[in-house]
Amino acid sequence: MTTVLQDEFPLRVPFAMPDIGEAEIAEVVDTLRGGWLTTGPKVRCLEEEFAAFLGGGVHAVAVSSATAGLSLALDGAGVGAGDEVITTTYTFTATAEAAVALGARPVLVDIDPETLCVDPDAVEAVVTERTRAIVPVHMGGMACDMARILARARARGIAVIEDAAHAFPARSGECLVGSLESDAAVFSFYATKPVAAGEGGMVVTRDAAAAGRYHRRRLHGIDRDAFRRAGGALQPWAYDVVERGYKCNMGDIAASLAIVQLRRAWSMHRRRLEIATFYDGALGDLPVHLPPRPARAQDHAWHLYVIRLRDDAPATRDEFIRGMRRAGVVCGVHFIPLHRMTYWREALGHDAGAFPAAEEAFRTVVSLPIHSRMSLADQEIVANAARTLLA
């Protein structure tokens, strides 16, 4: 049955849809029947399996959101009032918001016009004695130039916290994002992400001591959470607050979804890669720039499929999105640069001229639907609508 929205345009292909099946439902039901809803055995299982998936001896700590995870990781790196955190203007507001939550000042820089990821040279140009951390953003599932970023940060003693919300499972060189030499990487399990739990995230680090702090600080700085206290202790009520903390732990219901999604991660990734390959063939002769990609297409997570309309296209970006919507296809724009947002413009004082690459990308980008539940018919609807508007 076709869904009709208030604007009377039929919805034929949604922009994103979580790929939830019977296995996810059964895992959630098992949790509900088990009677433990907050942080417990399913969270512990997810953390262990996520760390094993990435390999490299990493530690994984589940949190309530990637936003909370970024603040937790920046806090663990010593970021505080008066410090500067360098990141890109071409990201979701959460990236910069995580620094502000600690009293630090985000320093925005431009992107590489080819990859849409942060420009390492632009990062280098704004480093000061106040710079405490760099937060590279893996845009759309395309890994940043981490080798250059890490080398320059290490030479100056600056922490690197990867915003990997889009980057599961992506590779940088031969390594999965999350297993690199950065101080931490933060993933998202939001409803639209390749591993979807509705809400939630994961902080990953090689540093066992840092992982221990993340575990404590995600729950008020308490030395033992309720599940550990309930595990046969003679005094299950006894605990100690050993440091300053937050309330950003993940519950077992969300972890139940994420566990099954994680076990299906490679099959869902293959499906996204197939869709991206289909789009490449169907749209390659149109007046668009296809998405940036690494040398091996399979190293991209394909969270997003971002095209850029060329100047000779017969429609502007906004006209194209409206035309696609009339055809029943929902598209997105990733991203509206932060310096265009009222809060960040007023707080940081940037103008559009400071970020020409981000401005040009924003003028032309369109994110097409891509998710592992898409059928071939869905893909053809998207491609045919795009060809009608642009051919």
Secondary structure as GFF3:
##gff-version 3
##sequence-region A 1 391
A	DSSP	beta_strand	3	4	.	.	.	ID=ss1
A	DSSP	beta_strand	10	11	.	.	.	ID=ss2
A	DSSP	alpha_helix	22	34	.	.	.	ID=ss3
A	DSSP	alpha_helix	41	54	.	.	.	ID=ss4
A	DSSP	beta_strand	59	63	.	.	.	ID=ss5
A	DSSP	alpha_helix	66	76	.	.	.	ID=ss6
A	DSSP	beta_strand	84	88	.	.	.	ID=ss7
A	DSSP	alpha_helix	93	100	.	.	.	ID=ss8
A	DSSP	beta_strand	105	109	.	.	.	ID=ss9
A	DSSP	alpha_helix	120	126	.	.	.	ID=ss10
A	DSSP	beta_strand	131	135	.	.	.	ID=ss11
A	DSSP	three_ten_helix	139	141	.	.	.	ID=ss12
A	DSSP	alpha_helix	146	156	.	.	.	ID=ss13
A	DSSP	beta_strand	159	163	.	.	.	ID=ss14
A	DSSP	beta_strand	171	172	.	.	.	ID=ss15
A	DSSP	beta_strand	175	176	.	.	.	ID=ss16
A	DSSP	beta_strand	184	188	.	.	.	ID=ss17
A	DSSP	beta_strand	201	205	.	.	.	ID=ss18
A	DSSP	alpha_helix	208	217	.	.	.	ID=ss19
A	DSSP	alpha_helix	226	230	.	.	.	ID=ss20
A	DSSP	alpha_helix	252	263	.	.	.	ID=ss21
A	DSSP	alpha_helix	265	283	.	.	.	ID=ss22
A	DSSP	beta_strand	288	289	.	.	.	ID=ss23
A	DSSP	three_ten_helix	297	299	.	.	.	ID=ss24
A	DSSP	beta_strand	305	309	.	.	.	ID=ss25
A	DSSP	alpha_helix	317	326	.	.	.	ID=ss26
A	DSSP	three_ten_helix	338	340	.	.	.	ID=ss27
A	DSSP	alpha_helix	342	348	.	.	.	ID=ss28
A	DSSP	three_ten_helix	352	354	.	.	.	ID=ss29
A	DSSP	alpha_helix	356	364	.	.	.	ID=ss30
A	DSSP	beta_strand	365	368	.	.	.	ID=ss31
A	DSSP	alpha_helix	376	390	.	.	.	ID=ss32
###
